[in-house]
Amino acid sequence: MKAKEIITKLYKDYTIKHWKKIATSLILSILVAGSTSSIAWLLDPAIKKLFIEKELGFIFLIPLAIIIAFTVKGSSLYLARMLMIRVSEEIMKDVRLDLLKSIFKSDTQELENKHSGKYLSHIQFDVSNLTNLASNALLNVMKDGLTLFALMGLMFYQNWKLASFALIMIPFASIVAKSLGKRMGKITTQAQEVYADVTSYLSEVFKNYKIIKIYQKENFENERAKVLINKLKEKCIKTASVLIRSAPIMEFLTGIMIAGLIYYSAVLVNKGELEINSFFSFLAAMMLAYQPVRSLATLNIAINQGLAAARRIFPIINQENKIENDPNLPNLKIDKGKIKFNNVNFAYKSKSEIVLKSVSIDIKGSETVALVGHSGAGKSTIMNLIPRFYDPESGVIEIDNQSIHKVNLNSLRKNISFVSQEITLFDDTVESNIAYAASNPSKEKILEACKYSFAHEFIEKLPQKYNTKIGENGVRLSGGEKQRLSIARAILKDSPIILLDEATSSLDADIEHKIQEAIIYLTKEKTTIIIAHRLSTIFKADRIFVVDKGKIVAEGKHDVLLKNSEIYKNFYNKQLRSHSQ
């Protein structure tokens, strides 16, 4: 994105709504500018009346005026900053919400192609730099720009020759700032990439800490961490060095300015063109102008940091998703729950080869079918296409003769329940995790779902029962307990179409039969597709589809497939051997 596009979006989408607070800050900035210049101006009558003419009538008046000027400046500056802090936090909130909203809406493949740590880095660091551009930079422009303008006006009023000399030094500061700003934008981008790498690494460490311990890789991971943290350290040092590089340059320029001013003032005083009181007042004005000049000179750094952050954030916010809900499309109307695949082809963006090749499946309403095949055959992909986690390259998928691409996406997913072997639970209570499947379900409905999934019995043994917090992804529960909660959630949703990715894979053999009963209840009179690994699952299916290398190579009941399909026979014998062991 170009800088103009970024600034326009910031203004229209995030900044203009806070115009009242910004306008008030502008008024307060005018007061800051006026009070700052008045402080410098008051030195002229103070020196002239008190020290040269020795008029004691001003001995209290002028100091009181200086106190009032400093008070107005301090109070106005405080209020202006507080207002812009509120604006800054509001903008930060809005950008983060828009970013998260866009992430939630993103196509599954987009989310899978980018590490979660990268998104965390955007939310944490990039948003902060972007907000700095939108609010803090704006305040500095108003406050420091107006203050510098007022002081320069005073300086020209006092002596236009000295003021012209001082004005010559400002472009030099701007040149330095421009150079540092461009470099800062580049370094900040590099630093943010390293921050993202560190965040990604930490998320993986916390997720896989048991694997690290069991394989005794603590030292190995320490070395990996050391490399990343050292890289981050170097980038931070480089960033800081660029930030502080302006200080000696600005000090040098200021030294030249003051030295030149003193020399030129001495010449004007000797010529009688400048009074000593005016000189000190002018010198004070110039010294007070040093801070806004320095602030404005380094503003380019903040601008480039913000622009670099925006170029990472706004493409995500502005992205157009392939799979998006269209409220104008009709709702899916479920009659029998028939599912049909007609010559469906699919390929992942990250892979060149086609995963599904001309897949055609016709599933009757209320039928339970099993997908069997070796790992990577395409079973999960078939299942993921039904709720439109992905869209096929070609072909049509229908539910009750309605193309799933021509119905409202929300209505499609509302009619589907998904139970995966990769169980997703939240760091919340048992009750909240189950209630996630429905809008404000009653406690009676939750209790009923848990009883049918055989989850109620272990929930009652938990310290706070249904109010027990289960930790990140249910870390405090066993695999079987997590699976039963997942099934309870599906029962509560009560969808006409059920997708089961081997829902009993995490369960012990002694309770498997109970869970099978729960699944029978869950899938009763519902269209069910099961990715099957266990023999018990295969046997209960009305029909079995054999998937091999992205194709449906056989279908039928178990006995028929044993006779007619060599692939199924090999798969079954392998499972039989595994089961007997």
Sequence and secondary structure as in RCSB ss.txt:
>XXXX:A:sequence
MKAKEIITKLYKDYTIKHWKKIATSLILSILVAGSTSSIAWLLDPAIKKLFIEKELGFIFLIPLAIIIAFTVKGS
SLYLARMLMIRVSEEIMKDVRLDLLKSIFKSDTQELENKHSGKYLSHIQFDVSNLTNLASNALLNVMKDGLTLFA
LMGLMFYQNWKLASFALIMIPFASIVAKSLGKRMGKITTQAQEVYADVTSYLSEVFKNYKIIKIYQKENFENERA
KVLINKLKEKCIKTASVLIRSAPIMEFLTGIMIAGLIYYSAVLVNKGELEINSFFSFLAAMMLAYQPVRSLATLN
IAINQGLAAARRIFPIINQENKIENDPNLPNLKIDKGKIKFNNVNFAYKSKSEIVLKSVSIDIKGSETVALVGHS
GAGKSTIMNLIPRFYDPESGVIEIDNQSIHKVNLNSLRKNISFVSQEITLFDDTVESNIAYAASNPSKEKILEAC
KYSFAHEFIEKLPQKYNTKIGENGVRLSGGEKQRLSIARAILKDSPIILLDEATSSLDADIEHKIQEAIIYLTKE
KTTIIIAHRLSTIFKADRIFVVDKGKIVAEGKHDVLLKNSEIYKNFYNKQLRSHSQ
>XXXX:A:secstr
  HHHHHHHIIIIIIGGGHHHHHHHHHHHHHHHHHHHHHHHHHHHIIIIIIIS  GGGTTHHHHHHHHHHHHHHH
HHHHHHHHHHHHHHHHHHHHHHHHHHHHHHS HHHHHTS HHHHHHIIIIIHHHHHIIIIIHHHHHHHHHHHHHH
HHHHHHHH HHHHHHHHHTHHHHHHHHHHHHHHHHHHHHHHHHHHHHHHHHHHHHHHSHHHHHHTT HHHHHHHH
HHHHHHHHHHHHHHHHHHHHHHHHHHHHHHHHHHHHHHHHHHHHHTTSS HHHHHHHHHHHHHHHHHHHHHHHHH
HHHHHHHHHHHHHHHHHH   SS   TTS     SS  EEEEEEEE  TT SS SEEEEEEEE TT EEEEE ST
TSSHHHHHHHTTTSS  SEEEEEETTEEGGGS HHHHHHTEEEE SS    SSBHHHHHHTTSSS  HHHHHHHH
HHTT HHHHTTSTTGGG B  GGGTTS HHHHHHHHHHHHHHHT SEEEEESTTTTS HHHHHHHHHHHHHHHTT
SEEEEE  SHHHHHH SEEEEEETTEEEEEE HHHHHHH HHHHHHHHHHHHHHH 
